[in-house]
Amino acid sequence: MELIDTFFNGPVLLRAVPILLRGLGNTILLGCVSIVLGTLAGLLVCLVRLYAPRPLRLLAIAYIDVFRALPILVLLILIYYALPFVGIRLSSFVSATLALSMVLAAFTAEVCRAGIESIPRGQFEASSALGLPFWLTMRKVILPQAIRVIIPPLTSNCVSVFKDTALASVVAMPDLLKQATDAQAQMANPTPLIGAAIIYLAFLWPLVRLIGHLEARAKRRAGRA
C-alpha cells in the first residue's frame, strides 16, 4: 500500500496531468521541428558526401563522424552554456533544436548514403543516356527507389529523437520530463515521473511497432525481388 501511495498516487497523478500535457506539447513540438530540420540537413550532407568536390566531401565526412560520435547532451550544453561567452545567446528551445537536428543530420546522412548506394549504378547511366540532369535524376529516379530502403532506419532515428528530447530538461526547457520533475518537487511525490513514463510509452510505442512493420515489409519486398 505504501508503494502505491508513493509511486502510483491517483490524486497526485490527476493534479499533475495538466502539467504533464503541457510538457508533452513542448516535447512533440521540439521533436517534430528537430526531425524536419535534421532530415533535410542530413539529405543535403549526404549529397555533398557523395557528389561534391573532394574538399567538400571531406568536410561532410568529418561532420558525419564528429556528430555521430558526440553525445547529444555534451553538444546541448556547449550550445546553451558556451556560446554566450562569444556573444551568442540562444533560448533553451532553439539550443535543443540545434543539438538534436545536428546529430540527426549526421545519422540521416549515413542512412541516405546507404540507400542511394544500394541503387544499381546502371540507373544513373541510363538516366544520363536519356539526357536527364543530375537533380532530376535524383528526384525522379534514384530517391523514389532509395526511400524504400531508408524509411525504416529513418523512422527509428525519429523515435530516438523524441526520446532524446528529454535531455532538453538540462537547459530548463519545459518539456515532458522537466514538467514531471517540477511537479514531483511541487507535490513531494514521484508519481508525476511515473505519469511521464506512461505518456512516453503511450506516445512512442506505436512508433516502435510501426518500425517493426516497415522493416518486415522491406524484407518481404527484398525477398520478392
VENZI-V631127 format. One record per pair of residues at least 24 apart in sequence whose ideal C-beta (glycine too) atoms are under 10 Angstrom apart, sorted by the first residue. I is the first residue (numbers start at 0). J is the second residue. D is the distance in whole Angstrom. If there is no record, write none. Layout:
BEGIN
[[I:J:D] [I:J:D]]
END
This chain:
BEGIN
[[3:190:10] [4:188:8] [4:190:9] [5:188:7] [5:189:7] [5:190:8] [5:193:10] [6:188:8] [6:189:6] [6:190:6] [6:192:8] [6:193:5] [7:189:10] [7:190:6] [7:193:6] [7:194:9] [8:186:9] [8:188:6] [8:189:9] [8:190:4] [8:191:9] [8:193:9] [8:194:10] [9:190:8] [10:186:10] [10:188:10] [10:190:9] [11:182:8] [11:183:9] [11:186:5] [11:187:9] [11:188:5] [11:189:9] [11:190:4] [11:191:7] [11:193:10] [11:194:9] [12:182:10] [12:186:10] [12:188:9] [12:190:5] [12:191:7] [12:193:8] [12:194:5] [12:197:9] [13:190:10] [13:194:9] [14:182:8] [14:185:9] [14:186:7] [14:188:10] [14:190:9] [14:191:9] [15:178:8] [15:179:7] [15:181:10] [15:182:4] [15:183:8] [15:185:9] [15:186:7] [15:188:9] [15:190:7] [15:191:4] [15:192:9] [15:193:10] [15:194:6] [15:195:9] [16:182:9] [16:191:9] [16:194:7] [16:198:9] [17:178:10] [17:182:10] [18:173:9] [18:175:10] [18:178:5] [18:179:8] [18:181:7] [18:182:5] [18:185:8] [18:186:10] [18:191:7] [18:194:9] [18:195:10] [19:175:6] [19:176:10] [19:178:6] [19:179:6] [19:182:7] [19:191:7] [19:192:10] [19:194:5] [19:195:6] [19:197:9] [19:198:6] [20:175:9] [20:178:9] [20:194:10] [20:198:8] [21:173:7] [21:174:10] [21:175:9] [21:178:6] [22:164:10] [22:168:9] [22:172:9] [22:173:6] [22:174:5] [22:175:4] [22:176:7] [22:177:6] [22:178:3] [22:179:7] [22:180:10] [22:181:9] [22:182:9] [22:191:10] [22:195:7] [22:198:9] [23:174:8] [23:175:5] [23:178:8] [23:179:10] [23:195:9] [23:198:6] [23:199:9] [23:201:10] [23:202:7] [24:173:10] [24:174:9] [24:175:9] [24:178:10] [25:91:10] [25:92:8] [25:95:10] [25:164:8] [25:167:8] [25:172:7] [25:173:6] [25:174:5] [25:175:7] [25:177:8] [25:178:8] [26:161:7] [26:162:10] [26:164:5] [26:165:8] [26:167:8] [26:168:10] [26:172:9] [26:173:9] [26:174:5] [26:175:4] [26:176:8] [26:177:9] [26:178:9] [26:195:10] [26:198:9] [26:199:9] [26:202:8] [27:161:8] [27:164:9] [27:174:9] [27:175:9] [27:202:8] [28:92:8] [28:96:9] [28:164:9] [28:174:9] [29:91:10] [29:92:7] [29:95:6] [29:96:6] [29:99:7] [29:160:9] [29:161:9] [29:163:10] [29:164:5] [29:167:6] [29:172:7] [29:174:6] [29:175:10] [30:95:10] [30:96:10] [30:99:8] [30:157:8] [30:158:9] [30:160:5] [30:161:4] [30:162:9] [30:163:9] [30:164:5] [30:167:10] [30:174:9] [30:202:10] [31:157:9] [31:160:9] [31:161:9] [32:92:9] [32:93:10] [32:95:9] [32:96:5] [32:99:9] [32:100:8] [33:95:8] [33:96:5] [33:97:9] [33:98:8] [33:99:4] [33:100:5] [33:101:9] [33:102:9] [33:103:6] [33:104:10] [33:157:9] [33:160:6] [33:161:9] [33:163:9] [33:164:8] [33:167:10] [34:99:8] [34:100:8] [34:103:7] [34:107:9] [34:153:9] [34:156:8] [34:157:5] [34:158:10] [34:160:6] [34:161:8] [35:96:10] [35:100:8] [35:103:10] [36:96:7] [36:97:9] [36:99:9] [36:100:4] [36:101:9] [36:103:8] [36:104:8] [37:96:9] [37:97:10] [37:99:7] [37:100:4] [37:101:7] [37:102:7] [37:103:3] [37:104:5] [37:105:9] [37:106:8] [37:107:6] [37:108:10] [37:156:8] [37:157:9] [37:160:7] [38:100:9] [38:103:7] [38:104:8] [38:107:5] [38:110:10] [38:111:9] [38:153:7] [38:156:9] [38:157:8] [38:160:10] [39:100:9] [39:104:8] [39:107:9] [40:100:6] [40:101:8] [40:103:8] [40:104:4] [40:105:9] [40:107:8] [40:108:8] [41:100:9] [41:101:10] [41:102:10] [41:103:7] [41:104:4] [41:105:7] [41:106:7] [41:107:3] [41:108:5] [41:109:8] [41:110:8] [41:111:6] [41:112:10] [41:153:9] [41:156:9] [42:104:9] [42:107:7] [42:108:7] [42:110:10] [42:111:6] [42:112:10] [42:115:10] [42:137:10] [42:142:9] [42:149:10] [43:104:8] [43:107:10] [43:108:8] [43:111:10] [44:104:6] [44:105:7] [44:107:8] [44:108:4] [44:109:9] [44:111:8] [44:112:9] [45:104:9] [45:107:7] [45:108:4] [45:109:8] [45:110:8] [45:111:4] [45:112:5] [45:113:9] [45:114:9] [45:115:7] [45:145:10] [45:149:10] [46:108:9] [46:111:8] [46:112:9] [46:115:8] [46:133:10] [46:134:9] [46:137:8] [47:108:9] [48:108:6] [48:109:9] [48:111:9] [48:112:6] [48:115:10] [49:108:9] [49:111:9] [49:112:6] [49:115:6] [49:116:8] [49:137:10] [50:115:10] [50:133:7] [50:137:9] [59:105:10] [59:108:7] [59:112:10] [60:108:10] [62:101:9] [62:104:8] [62:105:6] [62:108:8] [63:104:9] [63:105:5] [63:106:8] [63:107:10] [63:108:5] [63:109:6] [63:112:9] [64:105:8] [64:109:10] [65:101:10] [65:102:10] [65:105:8] [66:98:10] [66:101:6] [66:102:5] [66:103:9] [66:104:7] [66:105:4] [66:106:8] [66:108:9] [67:102:8] [67:105:5] [67:106:6] [67:108:9] [67:109:7] [68:102:10] [68:105:9] [69:98:9] [69:101:9] [69:102:7] [69:105:9] [70:98:10] [70:102:9] [70:163:10] [70:166:9] [71:95:9] [71:98:6] [71:99:7] [71:101:9] [71:102:5] [71:103:9] [71:159:9] [71:160:9] [71:163:5] [71:164:10] [71:166:6] [71:167:10] [72:98:8] [72:163:9] [72:166:5] [72:169:7] [72:170:10] [73:98:9] [74:98:5] [74:99:9] [74:101:7] [74:102:7] [74:166:10] [75:99:8] [75:101:10] [75:102:9] [75:163:9] [75:166:6] [75:167:7] [75:169:6] [75:170:6] [75:172:10] [76:166:9] [76:169:7] [76:170:8] [78:170:9] [79:167:9] [79:169:8] [79:170:4] [79:171:9] [79:172:9] [80:169:10] [80:170:8] [89:170:9] [90:170:9] [90:171:10] [90:172:8] [91:167:7] [91:168:9] [91:169:9] [91:170:4] [91:171:5] [91:172:4] [91:173:8] [91:174:9] [91:177:9] [92:167:8] [92:170:9] [92:172:6] [92:173:9] [92:174:9] [93:172:10] [94:167:8] [94:169:10] [94:170:6] [94:172:8] [95:163:9] [95:164:7] [95:166:7] [95:167:4] [95:168:9] [95:169:9] [95:170:7] [95:172:6] [95:174:8] [96:164:10] [96:167:9] [96:172:10] [98:163:9] [98:166:8] [98:167:8] [98:170:9] [99:159:10] [99:160:6] [99:161:10] [99:163:6] [99:164:7] [99:166:8] [99:167:8] [100:160:9] [102:156:9] [102:159:9] [102:160:8] [102:163:8] [103:153:9] [103:156:6] [103:157:8] [103:159:8] [103:160:6] [103:163:9] [106:152:8] [106:153:9] [106:155:9] [106:156:5] [106:159:8] [106:160:9] [107:149:9] [107:152:9] [107:153:7] [107:156:6] [107:157:10] [109:152:9] [109:156:10] [110:145:10] [110:148:9] [110:149:5] [110:150:9] [110:151:9] [110:152:5] [110:153:6] [110:155:9] [110:156:7] [111:142:9] [111:145:7] [111:146:9] [111:148:9] [111:149:6] [111:152:10] [111:153:8] [112:145:10] [112:149:9] [113:145:9] [113:148:7] [113:149:7] [113:152:8] [114:141:9] [114:142:8] [114:144:8] [114:145:4] [114:146:7] [114:147:8] [114:148:4] [114:149:4] [114:150:9] [114:152:9] [114:153:9] [115:141:6] [115:142:8] [115:144:9] [115:145:5] [115:148:9] [115:149:8] [116:145:9] [116:148:10] [117:144:8] [117:145:7] [117:147:9] [117:148:5] [117:149:9] [118:142:9] [118:143:10] [118:144:5] [118:145:6] [118:148:9] [119:144:9] [147:213:9] [147:216:9] [147:217:7] [147:220:7] [147:221:9] [148:217:7] [148:220:10] [148:221:9] [149:217:10] [150:210:9] [150:213:6] [150:214:9] [150:216:9] [150:217:8] [151:209:9] [151:210:6] [151:211:9] [151:212:9] [151:213:4] [151:214:5] [151:215:9] [151:216:9] [151:217:6] [151:218:9] [152:210:9] [152:213:9] [152:214:9] [152:217:10] [153:210:10] [153:213:9] [154:206:7] [154:207:9] [154:209:6] [154:210:5] [154:211:10] [154:212:10] [154:213:6] [154:214:9] [155:206:9] [155:207:9] [155:209:10] [155:210:5] [155:211:10] [155:213:9] [155:214:9] [156:210:10] [157:206:7] [157:209:10] [157:210:9] [158:202:10] [158:203:6] [158:204:10] [158:206:5] [158:207:6] [158:209:9] [158:210:7] [159:203:10] [161:199:8] [161:202:7] [161:203:6] [161:206:7] [162:199:8] [162:203:7] [164:199:10] [165:195:9] [165:199:8] [175:199:7] [175:202:9]]
END
